[in-house]
Amino acid sequence: MSIKASGHETTDQVAGKAHEAVDRAAETAGKAEEYTREHTSHAGERVREAAADAHRRADDALDRVNCYVRENPLMSIGVAFIAGALYAWLTRRR
């Protein structure tokens, strides 16, 4: 009987250690998940802010171009013509 009793004790100790290890792993995984969710959320916010900033900059650039074209219509037509001619010349050479 003493062999069986010590066998049960050993099994119980091993089972207890296994449960402790699983509990520690679950706790660590929970912390890792929380960390990942938090940083993913912050990254998403930064991406949205960068996209909004890029949109504002693009709008500002478009406004400046519109103002320049309204103030200098002939120069704008000339620049557009030269750019188109250069593009046509470059694409024909290929």
C-alpha positions in Angstrom: 0.0 0.0 0.0 2.8 2.4 0.7 4.0 2.1 -2.9 0.6 3.0 -4.2 0.3 5.9 -1.7 3.7 7.3 -2.8 2.7 6.7 -6.5 -0.4 8.8 -5.9 1.6 11.5 -4.1 4.0 11.6 -7.0 1.1 11.8 -9.5 -0.6 14.5 -7.5 2.7 16.5 -7.2 3.3 16.2 -11.0 -0.3 17.2 -11.7 0.0 20.1 -9.3 3.2 21.3 -11.0 1.5 20.9 -14.4 -1.5 22.9 -13.3 0.9 25.6 -12.0 2.8 25.7 -15.3 -0.5 25.9 -17.3 -1.7 28.7 -15.0 1.6 30.7 -15.5 1.4 30.1 -19.2 -2.2 31.3 -19.4 -1.3 34.4 -17.3 1.7 35.2 -19.6 -0.4 34.7 -22.7 -3.1 37.0 -21.3 -0.5 39.7 -20.7 0.9 39.2 -24.1 -2.6 39.5 -25.7 -3.3 42.6 -23.7 0.0 44.2 -24.7 -0.6 43.3 -28.4 -4.2 44.7 -28.4 -3.0 47.9 -26.8 -0.1 48.5 -29.2 -2.3 47.5 -32.2 -4.9 50.0 -31.1 -2.2 52.7 -30.8 -0.8 51.8 -34.2 -4.2 52.1 -35.8 -4.7 55.5 -34.2 -1.3 56.7 -35.6 -2.1 55.4 -39.1 -5.5 57.2 -39.0 -3.7 60.4 -37.9 -1.1 60.1 -40.6 -3.7 59.5 -43.2 -5.7 62.6 -42.1 -2.5 64.7 -42.1 -1.6 63.5 -45.6 -5.1 64.3 -46.7 -4.8 67.9 -45.3 -1.4 68.3 -47.0 -2.8 67.2 -50.3 -5.8 69.6 -50.0 -3.4 72.4 -49.2 -1.2 71.6 -52.2 -4.3 71.5 -54.4 -5.5 74.9 -53.1 -2.0 76.4 -53.8 -2.0 75.0 -57.4 -5.6 76.3 -58.0 -4.6 79.8 -56.7 -1.4 79.8 -58.9 -3.4 78.8 -62.0 -6.1 81.5 -61.3 -3.4 84.1 -60.9 -1.2 83.0 -63.8 -3.5 81.3 -66.4 -1.2 81.8 -69.5 1.9 80.6 -67.6 -0.1 77.5 -66.4 -1.2 76.7 -70.0 2.4 77.0 -71.2 3.7 74.8 -68.4 1.0 72.2 -69.1 1.8 72.3 -72.8 5.5 71.8 -72.3 4.9 69.0 -69.8 2.5 67.2 -72.2 5.0 67.6 -75.1 7.8 66.3 -73.0 5.7 63.3 -71.8 4.7 62.5 -75.4 8.3 62.7 -76.6 9.5 60.4 -73.8 6.8 57.8 -74.3 7.3 57.7 -78.1 11.0 56.8 -77.7 10.2 53.5 -76.0 
